[in-house]
Amino acid sequence: MVTKEQVLDALKGVMDPELHRSVVDLGMVRDINIQNRDIQVTLALTVPNCPLRDQIAADAGQAVDVLDTDLNVEIVLTAMTEEERERMRQNLQGTRSQQSDLPAGNLNRVKTVIAVMSGKGGVGKSTVAAMLAVGLRRQGRRVGVLDSDITGPSIPKLFGVREAPTMSPLGIMPPQTAMGIKIMSINLMLEDEEQAVIWRGPMIASAINQFWNDVFWGDLDTLVVDMPPGTSDAALTVMQNLPVTGIILVTSPQDLAGMVVRKAAHMASHLSTPLIGVIENMTYVICPHCGERSALFGKGDSKAMAESLSTRFLGGIGIDPEMAKLADRGAIETYANEDFSELTAVVNEIVEAAPAAKSANRAGVAHG
């Protein structure tokens, strides 16, 4: 007859997919009940809506099932109590060198950080950031979006996410989109999404640092950072405190937009942050009657600008009313447009070439 000790020993081989620690070591095994050949194992997850709950249950069931033939194994999932979460948190803090009150920063493994920047507002920066995340996710990448535009956040609206982040022993748990993209934005923490965030620079910088250090992103191939417009405190915080792999500059055909984007490029150069390329939004519009493509805002010189900045031109994106409708409904993930294909392909190349994922705090945090 199988014993509780044997079951517990088998469960030691079941690893949490994101923490890479045994469910036994993490204190997730709450109860083991054995009645003849019926075995019921109760696992307490860190949060009730854990996105990996099915995988953990399947792995646990398989681990116990191999102990003997003809076993009836049932895995019951529940959520940790506050006391259990606190014990887990203390255990994690006791085995790792912590740089913050929460262990998230040292548990995250983020392979690449791609910042999407415009220099000025109104050129579709957030839409490009969202569609880049969607494109990468469609190719099987593990993706998160950090909305660093604290005073003008739009990422939750684009994805139709209204769920507030939850607290866990691991840190702040970001909600996920329908496709499984993790997102974090100040708008998710407000009672009213139309509430204004009237903060000075230091508070904005603090919030961005918290979104990086105290959010449990887990294992990500790419964290897309939706940058605020301009070259002031918020942009400076992202470039100095996050290990940015590279920046994508978003512009539009107007000369004014190009001029301001050059300012952003010069900022990136000054801070030694690599440029991935330039993408032009609002390049054209297609007539719904005849199908003719027209340059509504004139022919831009974004390709020449990219060459002058010694970076790649990643193509032009047309104005599509369908995209606007889906974005307003929070259904940006259902939109498809080949204009984003080169952008996604270039970032995919960067992800492939990047070294293995490391802790989110690998670059440290330079406050001040």
C-alpha positions as CSV (number, residue, x, y, z in Angstrom):
1,M,0.0,0.0,0.0
2,V,1.3,3.5,-0.9
3,T,2.1,5.6,2.1
4,K,1.9,9.4,2.7
5,E,5.7,9.5,2.9
6,Q,6.0,8.0,-0.6
7,V,3.4,10.4,-2.0
8,L,5.2,13.4,-0.4
9,D,8.6,12.1,-1.8
10,A,7.1,11.8,-5.3
11,L,5.7,15.4,-5.1
12,K,9.2,16.7,-4.4
13,G,9.9,16.2,-8.1
14,V,7.0,18.5,-9.1
15,M,8.3,21.9,-9.7
16,D,6.4,25.2,-9.8
17,P,6.9,26.2,-13.5
18,E,7.7,29.8,-12.6
19,L,9.5,29.6,-9.3
20,H,11.5,26.5,-10.2
21,R,11.1,25.1,-6.7
22,S,9.4,22.0,-5.5
23,V,5.7,22.3,-4.5
24,V,6.8,20.5,-1.3
25,D,9.6,23.0,-0.6
26,L,7.2,25.9,-1.2
27,G,4.7,24.5,1.3
28,M,2.0,24.0,-1.3
29,V,1.1,20.4,-0.2
30,R,-1.6,21.0,2.4
31,D,-3.0,17.5,2.8
32,I,-2.6,13.9,1.6
33,N,-5.5,11.5,2.2
34,I,-5.2,7.8,1.3
35,Q,-8.1,5.3,1.4
36,N,-6.9,2.0,0.0
37,R,-6.0,2.8,-3.7
38,D,-7.7,6.2,-3.6
39,I,-5.3,9.0,-3.1
40,Q,-6.4,12.7,-2.7
41,V,-3.7,15.4,-2.7
42,T,-4.7,19.0,-1.8
43,L,-2.4,21.6,-3.2
44,A,-2.7,25.2,-2.0
45,L,-1.7,27.7,-4.7
46,T,-0.3,31.1,-4.0
47,V,-3.4,32.8,-5.6
48,P,-6.8,31.4,-6.5
49,N,-6.6,32.3,-10.2
50,C,-3.1,31.0,-10.7
51,P,-2.6,30.8,-14.6
52,L,-0.5,27.6,-14.2
53,R,-3.0,25.7,-12.0
54,D,-3.8,23.1,-14.6
55,Q,-0.2,22.4,-15.4
56,I,0.7,22.0,-11.7
57,A,-2.2,19.7,-11.1
58,A,-1.3,17.6,-14.1
59,D,2.3,17.3,-13.1
60,A,1.3,16.4,-9.5
61,G,-1.1,13.7,-10.7
62,Q,1.4,12.1,-13.0
63,A,4.1,12.1,-10.2
64,V,1.8,10.2,-7.8
65,D,0.3,7.9,-10.4
66,V,3.6,6.2,-11.1
67,L,4.0,5.0,-7.5
68,D,1.7,2.0,-8.3
69,T,-0.6,0.6,-10.9
70,D,-4.4,1.1,-10.6
71,L,-4.2,4.1,-8.3
72,N,-7.1,6.6,-8.3
73,V,-5.3,9.9,-7.9
74,E,-7.3,13.1,-7.4
75,I,-5.6,16.5,-7.1
76,V,-7.6,19.2,-5.3
77,L,-6.6,22.8,-5.8
78,T,-7.2,25.5,-3.3
79,A,-5.6,28.8,-2.4
80,M,-3.2,29.5,0.4
81,T,-4.3,31.2,3.6
82,E,-2.6,34.4,4.7
83,E,-0.6,32.4,7.2
84,E,0.6,29.9,4.5
85,R,1.5,32.8,2.2
86,E,3.5,34.5,4.9
87,R,5.4,31.3,5.7
88,M,6.2,30.8,2.0
89,R,7.3,34.4,1.7
90,Q,9.7,34.1,4.7
91,N,11.0,30.8,3.3
92,L,11.8,32.5,0.0
93,Q,13.4,35.5,1.6
94,G,15.5,33.3,3.8
95,T,17.0,31.5,0.9
96,R,17.7,34.4,-1.4
97,S,19.5,37.7,-1.1
98,Q,16.7,40.3,-1.3
99,Q,17.0,43.8,-2.8
100,S,13.4,44.8,-1.9
101,D,10.7,43.9,0.6
102,L,9.2,41.5,-2.0
103,P,11.1,38.7,-3.6
104,A,9.7,39.2,-7.1
105,G,12.7,41.1,-8.5
106,N,15.0,38.2,-7.8
107,L,12.6,35.5,-9.0
108,N,11.8,37.1,-12.4
109,R,13.6,35.9,-15.4
110,V,13.1,38.4,-18.2
111,K,15.1,37.7,-21.4
112,T,14.6,40.9,-23.3
113,V,13.2,44.4,-22.5
114,I,11.9,46.3,-25.5
115,A,10.9,49.9,-25.0
116,V,8.5,51.5,-27.4
117,M,9.1,55.3,-27.5
118,S,7.7,58.2,-29.5
119,G,9.1,61.4,-28.1
120,K,5.6,63.0,-28.6
121,G,2.1,61.9,-28.0
122,G,-0.6,61.0,-30.5
123,V,1.5,58.9,-32.9
124,G,0.1,55.5,-31.9
125,K,3.0,54.4,-29.6
126,S,0.7,52.4,-27.2
127,T,-1.0,50.7,-30.1
128,V,2.4,49.7,-31.6
129,A,3.5,48.4,-28.2
130,A,0.3,46.4,-27.8
131,M,0.5,44.9,-31.3
132,L,4.1,44.0,-30.8
133,A,3.2,42.1,-27.7
134,V,0.3,40.4,-29.6
135,G,2.5,39.4,-32.5
136,L,5.2,37.9,-30.2
137,R,2.5,36.1,-28.2
138,R,1.0,34.6,-31.4
139,Q,4.4,33.1,-32.1
140,G,4.5,31.4,-28.7
141,R,6.6,33.9,-26.8
142,R,6.0,34.6,-23.1
143,V,5.2,38.3,-23.1
144,G,4.5,41.0,-20.6
145,V,3.6,44.7,-21.1
146,L,4.8,47.3,-18.5
147,D,2.8,50.5,-19.0
148,S,5.3,53.2,-17.8
149,D,3.0,56.0,-19.1
150,I,1.8,56.7,-15.6
151,T,-0.2,59.9,-16.3
152,G,-1.7,58.7,-19.6
153,P,-2.0,54.9,-19.4
154,S,-3.9,53.1,-22.2
155,I,-2.7,49.5,-22.2
156,P,-5.5,48.1,-20.0
157,K,-8.1,49.7,-22.3
158,L,-6.5,48.3,-25.4
159,F,-6.5,44.8,-24.0
160,G,-9.9,45.0,-22.2
161,V,-8.4,44.2,-18.8
162,R,-10.0,45.6,-15.7
163,E,-8.9,43.1,-13.1
164,A,-6.8,44.7,-10.4
165,P,-3.4,43.2,-9.5
166,T,-3.3,40.9,-6.5
167,M,-0.7,40.5,-3.8
168,S,1.1,37.2,-3.2
169,P,4.2,36.1,-1.2
170,L,6.1,36.5,-4.5
171,G,5.1,40.1,-5.1
172,I,2.4,41.9,-7.1
173,M,0.7,39.5,-9.5
174,P,-0.1,41.2,-12.8
175,P,-3.4,40.3,-14.5
176,Q,-3.4,38.5,-17.9
177,T,-5.1,39.2,-21.1
178,A,-7.2,36.6,-23.0
179,M,-4.0,35.5,-24.8
180,G,-2.0,35.2,-21.6
181,I,0.0,38.5,-21.9
182,K,0.8,39.8,-18.5
183,I,0.2,43.5,-18.0
184,M,0.9,46.1,-15.3
185,S,-0.5,49.6,-15.4
186,I,-1.4,52.3,-12.9
187,N,-4.9,52.3,-14.4
188,L,-5.4,48.8,-12.9
189,M,-4.9,50.2,-9.5
190,L,-7.4,53.1,-9.7
191,E,-11.0,52.9,-8.6
192,D,-12.0,54.8,-11.7
193,E,-10.1,54.4,-15.0
194,E,-10.8,58.1,-15.7
195,Q,-9.2,59.2,-12.5
196,A,-6.3,61.6,-13.1
197,V,-2.8,60.7,-11.7
198,I,-1.4,64.1,-10.6
199,W,2.1,63.2,-9.5
200,R,5.4,64.8,-9.6
201,G,8.5,63.2,-11.2
202,P,9.8,61.3,-8.2
203,M,6.5,59.6,-7.5
204,I,6.2,58.6,-11.2
205,A,9.8,57.2,-11.1
206,S,8.9,55.3,-7.9
207,A,5.9,53.7,-9.5
208,I,7.9,52.6,-12.6
209,N,10.6,51.1,-10.4
210,Q,7.9,49.2,-8.4
211,F,6.4,47.9,-11.6
212,W,9.8,46.4,-12.5
213,N,11.1,45.3,-9.1
214,D,8.0,44.3,-7.1
215,V,5.8,42.7,-9.8
216,F,6.1,39.0,-10.3
217,W,6.6,38.7,-14.0
218,G,7.9,35.2,-13.8
219,D,9.7,33.8,-16.9
220,L,9.3,36.2,-20.0
221,D,10.9,36.1,-23.4
222,T,10.1,39.8,-23.8
223,L,8.8,42.6,-21.6
224,V,7.4,45.4,-23.8
225,V,7.6,48.8,-22.1
226,D,5.1,51.3,-23.3
227,M,7.0,54.5,-22.8
228,P,5.5,57.9,-22.0
229,P,5.9,60.7,-24.5
230,G,8.8,63.0,-24.1
231,T,12.3,62.8,-22.7
232,S,11.8,63.7,-19.0
233,D,11.7,61.8,-15.7
234,A,9.7,58.8,-16.7
235,A,11.7,58.0,-19.8
236,L,14.9,58.6,-17.9
237,T,13.8,56.1,-15.2
238,V,13.1,53.4,-17.7
239,M,16.4,53.8,-19.6
240,Q,18.5,54.1,-16.4
241,N,16.8,51.6,-14.1
242,L,15.6,48.9,-16.4
243,P,18.0,46.7,-18.5
244,V,16.6,47.9,-21.8
245,T,17.6,45.6,-24.7
246,G,16.6,48.2,-27.3
247,I,14.2,51.0,-28.2
248,I,11.7,51.1,-31.0
249,L,10.9,54.6,-32.1
250,V,7.4,55.3,-33.4
251,T,6.8,58.3,-35.6
252,S,4.3,59.6,-38.2
253,P,4.7,61.2,-41.6
254,Q,4.7,64.8,-40.3
255,D,8.0,66.7,-40.0
256,L,7.0,67.8,-36.5
257,A,6.8,64.1,-35.3
258,G,10.1,63.3,-37.0
259,M,11.8,66.2,-35.2
260,V,10.6,65.1,-31.8
261,V,11.5,61.5,-32.5
262,R,15.0,62.6,-33.2
263,K,15.1,64.1,-29.7
264,A,14.2,60.7,-28.3
265,A,16.9,59.1,-30.4
266,H,19.5,61.5,-29.1
267,M,18.4,60.8,-25.6
268,A,18.8,57.1,-26.2
269,S,22.2,57.7,-27.7
270,H,23.3,59.8,-24.7
271,L,22.3,57.0,-22.3
272,S,23.9,54.3,-24.5
273,T,20.6,52.6,-25.1
274,P,20.5,50.7,-28.5
275,L,18.0,51.6,-31.2
276,I,16.2,48.7,-32.7
277,G,14.6,50.7,-35.5
278,V,12.0,53.2,-36.5
279,I,8.4,52.4,-37.4
280,E,6.1,54.9,-39.1
281,N,2.4,55.0,-38.1
282,M,-0.5,56.6,-40.1
283,T,1.5,56.1,-43.3
284,Y,-1.5,55.6,-45.5
285,V,-5.2,55.1,-45.6
286,I,-7.1,52.8,-47.9
287,C,-10.3,54.1,-49.6
288,P,-13.2,51.8,-48.6
289,H,-14.8,52.3,-52.0
290,C,-12.0,51.9,-54.6
291,G,-9.3,50.4,-52.5
292,E,-6.8,53.1,-53.4
293,R,-4.0,53.7,-50.9
294,S,-3.5,57.4,-50.1
295,A,-0.9,59.2,-48.0
296,L,-3.3,61.2,-45.8
297,F,-0.6,63.1,-44.0
298,G,1.8,63.3,-46.9
299,K,4.8,61.2,-47.7
300,G,7.1,61.0,-44.7
301,D,10.9,60.7,-44.6
302,S,11.0,58.1,-41.8
303,K,13.2,55.8,-43.8
304,A,15.8,58.5,-44.4
305,M,15.5,59.5,-40.7
306,A,16.2,55.9,-39.7
307,E,19.3,55.8,-41.9
308,S,20.5,59.1,-40.5
309,L,20.2,57.5,-37.0
310,S,22.1,54.4,-38.2
311,T,19.1,52.2,-37.4
312,R,16.6,50.1,-39.4
313,F,13.4,51.3,-40.9
314,L,10.8,48.8,-39.8
315,G,8.0,49.8,-42.2
316,G,4.9,51.8,-42.3
317,I,1.5,51.2,-40.7
318,G,-1.7,52.3,-42.3
319,I,-4.7,53.9,-40.6
320,D,-7.4,51.2,-40.2
321,P,-10.8,52.0,-38.7
322,E,-11.2,48.4,-37.7
323,M,-8.2,48.6,-35.4
324,A,-9.7,51.6,-33.7
325,K,-13.0,49.8,-33.2
326,L,-11.3,46.8,-31.7
327,A,-9.0,48.9,-29.5
328,D,-12.0,50.8,-28.1
329,R,-13.7,47.5,-27.3
330,G,-10.6,46.2,-25.6
331,A,-10.2,43.5,-28.3
332,I,-6.8,44.5,-29.8
333,E,-5.7,40.8,-29.6
334,T,-8.2,39.9,-32.3
335,Y,-6.7,42.4,-34.8
336,A,-4.3,41.2,-37.5
337,N,-2.3,43.3,-39.9
338,E,0.7,42.3,-42.0
339,D,2.2,45.8,-41.4
340,F,3.4,44.6,-38.0
341,S,5.1,41.5,-39.4
342,E,8.6,43.0,-39.9
343,L,8.5,44.7,-36.5
344,T,7.7,41.3,-34.9
345,A,10.3,39.5,-37.0
346,V,13.1,41.8,-35.9
347,V,12.2,41.6,-32.2
348,N,12.0,37.8,-32.6
349,E,15.6,37.8,-34.0
350,I,16.7,39.8,-30.9
351,V,14.9,37.3,-28.5
352,E,16.6,34.4,-30.3
353,A,20.0,35.9,-30.0
354,A,19.6,37.0,-26.4
355,P,21.3,35.0,-23.6
356,A,19.3,32.9,-21.2
357,A,16.8,34.7,-19.1
358,K,18.1,36.2,-15.9
359,S,16.7,37.8,-12.7
360,A,14.8,41.0,-13.3
361,N,17.2,42.7,-10.9
362,R,20.3,41.7,-12.8
363,A,21.2,45.3,-13.6
364,G,20.4,46.6,-10.2
365,V,18.4,49.8,-9.6
366,A,20.0,53.2,-9.6
367,H,17.8,55.4,-7.5
368,G,18.1,59.1,-7.7
